[in-house]
Amino acid sequence: MKKNADSPVQVLYPMEMHPYLLLLFYFVFLMTMNTNAQVKNDKWLEDLLRNQASPLLQSVLDRPEEYRYQVIYTRIDRDANNQPHFTNYYLNVDNERYFYPASMVKLPTALVALEKINSLKQKGIDKYTAMLTDSSYSGQTAVIEDSTSPTGLPFIDHYIKKIFVVSDNDAYNRLYEFCGQQYLNETLWAKGYKDMRITRRFVKMTFEENKHTNQIRFVKDGHTIYTQPPATSKAQFDFSKKILMGHAHWDADDNIINEPYDFTMHNKATLEDLLLMMRSILFPQSVAPQRRFALTEDDYQKLYQYMSEKPSESRYPQYDTSAFFDSYTKFFFFRDGERKIPDYIRSFNKTGWSHGFLTDVCYIVDFKNNVEFMLSGNIYVNSDGVLNDNKYEYKEIGYPFFREVGEKIYQYELQRKRSHRPNLEQWKLKYD
């Protein structure tokens, strides 16, 4: 043994250990290194958020294991040619920490649906062609009309609008059925989004029923011009890692089960993938070609409109704005208290909320102050540990968390010096 020169305490060095102890030492060391490598943290971002934070925000930040929060702030700096350059700052970001993505899976589903319909243009159809959905298997339902659309008929572009403006579940279900479970997942995996998993619709169905998707007919002038047959997924999912949450849950038949809720076969995503996917739409040239989607210029423009459109600005559908207020799907510094969004600010985003999880991935543009940034985050608010009881602290903790984090980043951006003032004219859009 050797003595530490600065202390009377004797230190046992690895080379002097018993071989078994030495092996154990390195095993623990490697495990620690591996664990630390999974979590991404930037002290600068944490310090920014903690500085003069409210007691609520301080309490959340002090309990990362309970609230499972993740935050990614993306700073955008323009060069002399107005080209954007991105720098990510992370807080508690861990791709191995499961969160239920809820409606966030509508984002990739919409993009794959657009890519698929574009690949079928030789059939004489596009995203504006009437799409009628038949019932082809147990649990399925048909759709042959849509009173909310300008034509009275359902079509892909209109479904996508409803997905982004109010996060409509049925619209997502219909795009899931058009894509098919296997095509949807294998398309995402081929683009490098290998941690993405979309296994189900947002309606009561078994795992087997979700593998089966409906026959779909595309119609023009009352005539079917293309029929997509029903599909059965053979996608291979890895369910080897159990994902259990809470200590009790209510089942589909409203029975309390005193066991954790099993998310193992549920939809899955990572915050980093969702951020990259959003960038692939908003700033496609900033993302590797293989990570992008095969979209048309009109696809991009419609996505920009729908991502930032307020429910009050929509004519088709026309929404009840007392229920679908303008910040209904805008969490970062708007949703708390149903705050009004200033006319000079737009949030291009997608949100998800369910089972106590809240997620928002957004691009904020302030035309008045020439400010832009991206902000992605999620949180889990379920203090009683019971799933499916509809008792979650969204209003008490979740929305205030997003509001304050968003406000702090926004205030930082307002005073941040930039080498080049951004030209944000492309984001001034026309709405319904």
N, C-alpha and C positions, 0 to 999 in steps of 0.2 A: 504493500500500500504506500501511496504517496500523500504528502500533506499539501493542501492548498496553501500557497505562500501568504494569502491574505486572511486565512481563517484557521483556527485550531481544529475545525471539523475535518475528519479524514474523508477523502474522496476516493471511491473505488473506480479506477479507470477501466474501460471496456477490455483492453488487452490482458488485464489481470483477472478477469472474471472466469468462473468455471465455464466450459464450452456450452453447457445447456443454458446458463444464464446469459451468455453472450448472444446465443441464438434468440433468446426471448427478448433481449434488449433491442436487437435490430428489427425483430418483427414488430414490436411496439412502435419503434421509431418510424418504420415504413408506413404502418397504419396511420400514425399521427400525420405524417407528411401527406398521405393520400387524402385524409379527411380535410386537412387544411387546404389542399389544392382544389377541393370541390367547391368551397365557398369563396365567392369573390367579394371583397370589401375594399373600399377606398375611404381612408380615414377622413379625407377632405370633405366628402359628401356627408358622412356621419356628423362631422363637426358643424357643417352648414345647417343641417336639419336640427341639431341639438341646440344651436345658438338661439337663445331666447324662445325656446319651444314652450308651448303650453304644457301644463301638467299632464294632460291627456296624451299628447304626442310623446313626452318624455317617458311616460309609463309604458306606452307601446314599444318604443325603441329599447327600453330596458328589458323587454320580455320577448326576445326573438323566437324562442322555442314555443311559447304559447300562441303568439299571433302569426308565426310563420311568414312574416312580411318579407317582401323582396322589392327593391327599387332599383331601376336603371334610369339615370339621367343622361340624356344624349345631347351634348353641346354641339351646335352647328356653327361652323365658321366658313364664311364665303371668301373666295379668293377674288382677284381683280376682275375675273371673268364671270363672277357670280356663281361659280361652281361650289357646291357645298362640300365641306369636309367634316367628318363626324368623330367625336371622342366620347366614349362611354365611361360613366362613373357608376360604380356598383355599391349596393348595400345589401348584405345578407343574401346574395344571389347564389342559389345552389340548384343545379339541374337535377340533382338526385332527390330533392325535397318535393314530394308530390303536392300539387294543388289541383283542385277540381276546376277545369277551365270553363265549365258551363258554356255560356253563349260565345266564348272566344273561338270555339271550333267552327262557328258560322263564317269566320273570316276565311280560313283555308277552303272550306266547302264552297263558298261563293267563287273563289278564284279558280278552283278546279272545274267548277261548272262552266265558267266563262271559257276556260281553255278547251274544255270538251266540246261545247257548242261551236266554237270556232273551228274545231277539227272536222265538224260535220257540215261545213258550208256547201260542200259539193252535193249535199242532199237537198239543197235549196232552202235551208232553214238557218235562223240566227236567233239571237237572244230576244228578239221582238216577236217571233213566231208563236202563235197560240200553242201552249203545251198542255195537253189533257192527260191526266194521270188516272189509270185504271186500278182496280183492286185485283191482285193476282195471287195472294197468299193470305194465310191466317193473320188477322190483326190489321190488315191494310185497309185504307179508305181511298175512295176515288175523289177526284176534283175535275169538274168539267166547266166550271164558271168561276168568276171572281168579280163580285160587285164593286170591289174597291179599285179595280183597274180602269183605265180610260177606255178600254175596248169591251169590258165586261167579261173578258177571258183571261185566264192565267198565262203568264209568260215569264221567262227567266229574268229579264231585266227588272220586271216589277217585283218579283220575289226578292231580288238582291236589294232593291230600294227598301223594302219593308224590313229586311234583315238589319240594315245599317241605321235607319231612322229610328226604329223603335224596338229592334232586336226580336222580330216576330218569329215565334217557334215553328208555326206551320210552314212558313216560307222556307226555313232551314230544312224541315223534314222533306219537302218536295225537291229541294236541290240535292239532298242526300240520296233520294230515290233516283233522281236523274243520273247522278254520278255512279251510283252503286258502291257498296262498301269496299269491294276489292279494288276497283279502279281508283276510288278516292284515296285510299291509303297508299297504294303502290305508286301513284303519281307523286304524292308528297315524299315518300321514301326515296324515289328516284331523284328528286330535287335536293336531296341531302337533309330533309327534315325527318330524320330517322327516329327521333324521340316522339314524333306525333303519332297519336293513335285515335281514330274516330270509329267507334264500334256501334253507335246507336243513334236513333232518332230521339227527339224530345216528346215522347208519347209512351204510354204504358205498353211495352212489348218485351218478349223474352229475348235472350241473346240469339237464339235460333231464328226468331222472326226478324230480327234486325239484319241478319245475313241475307235475307231475301228482299229484293226491291221490285217495284211495280213495273208493269208494262206502261210505256208512255207513248202517246201519239202526238205528232205535230201536225197542225191543221191550218190550211189556208182556204179562205172562201168556202168553208164548210166541207172541204175535202181533205182527207188524211194524205199527207205527202211523204211522211216517214214514220215508221213505227219502230220503237226500240223495245225489244222483247224483255220480259222479266229476267232478272239476273239472280244468281246464287253465288255469294262470295266464297272464295277459297283462300282468302287472305290468311297468312300465318302470323299470328300475334304471339308475343312472348309474355305469358302470364306467370312466369316462374317466380317473380318477386311479389309477395303479398303486400297489399296496401290497405291497412286497417286504420280507421280513424274513430276517435271518441270511445265511449264505454257502453253506449246503448243507442238504439235507433228504432224508429217506427218503420214497419215493413209496408208493402204495397196494399195490404189488407187492413191497415190501421191497427196493427198489433204491436205493442212495445216488445222489443227484443233486447234483452240485457246482455248484448254482445256488441263489440265494435262494428261499425259499418264498413262493408267490404267494397273498396273502390278498384280492386284488382283488374276487373274486366271493363271498367268504365273508360270514357274518353280521357285522353292524356295529352299534355303539351308542356313545353318549357317556356318561360318568359322570354328567354333569349331568342328562341325560334320565332315566337310571335312578333317580337320587335323586328327581327330581320325580315320577316314576311311583310310587315307594314312598310318597311323601308323599300322592299322590292316593288311596291306599288307607287309610293310617293316619290322615291328617288331611284328608279330602276337602274340607272347607270352606276350607282354606288354599290351595287350588289353583284356578285359573280354571276355570269350568264346562266349557269346551271341552276341557280337558286331562284331565277325569275319565272314568271308565268307567261305563256304565249297569249298576250292580250293585244287588242287593237287600240288605236288612239281613242276611239269612242269609248271603249271599255274603261280606259284610264280616266277620262273626263267624267263619265257617269259615276265611277267609284269615288272620285274626289267630291262630286256633288252630294252623293248619298251619305258619305262618311261625315260630312260637315253640316248637312241640312238639318234644320230644326223642325220638329213636328208641326209647328205653327206655319211653316213655309210650304208644307206639302198640300197639294190639291188632290192628288190620287196616290194613296188614300188621304181622305180628310180626317184628321184625328181630333178627338176630344182633348183639348189642351189642358183641361183640368186634371186629367189622368196622365196624359202624355205631355207634360210640361217641357219647356225647351231644353232643360238640363237633365232630362230623364235618363239619357244614356251618356252623360258627360260627368265623370266622377271627379277628375282632377280639378280642384278648386272651384267647381260649379255645383255639383249635386247636393252638397250639404245644405239643408234648408231650402232646397229647390230654388237656388239663386238664379237670377236673371243673367243671361250671358250678354255682355256689352256688344254692341253692334260692330265694334272694330276688332273683335276677337273671334277666331274660329278654331274649333277643335276637330281635327280629322282623326277619327278614332274608332275603336271597337271595344265594347265592355262585355263582361260576363259576371253574373251573380247567381249563386245557388249554393245550398248546403253549408252556408256560413262563409263561403269564399267570395271575395270581390276582386275583380281584375280590370285594369284599364291600360290600353296601349294607345298613346295619342301623339299627335303632332300639333303643337299650338302655334298659331300665327297671330301676331298683334300688328295690325296695319297702321295703327296710330303711332306706335313707338318703334316700329320696325324691329320687332323681336320675333324670334322663332326658336323652338327647341322641341325635343321629343322627351316624353316621360312615360315610363312603363312601371307598373307595380301591381302587387296584390297583397291581400291580407286575409286572415282567417279569424272570424269573430264568432265564437260558439262557447260561451263560458260554462254552460251546463254539460257540455260533452255529449249531448244527445243529438243525433242526426235525424233529419226529416220531421222535426217537431215545429218547424217554422218559428222558432224562437232564437233569433240571431241578433247580434248587436250591430246591425247595419247602421241605423241612425245614431246610436249612442257612441260608437267607436269607428266603424268602417268608413262612413262618408266623411266624418270630421278628419280622419287620418288623411284621406285623399285631398281634402280641401287644404289642410295646412301644409302638407308636403308640396302640393302644387303652388300654393301662394309663396312659399319660401324660394322655390326654384324660379318662379316668375319674378319676384322682387330682385333676386340675384341677377337675372337676365336683364332687367331694366337698367341696372347700374353697370353691367359688364361692358368694358371697352372692347370695341371690335376694330380690326384693321380695315375692314371693308363693310360698308353699310349694305345689307341685303336688299335685293330687289324682289319684292314679294307679289308683284302684279299678277303672276300666273295663278295665285290662289284666290283672287277676287272673282268669284263665280256668280252665275245667275241661278236662281232657285225658282221653284214652281210659282 
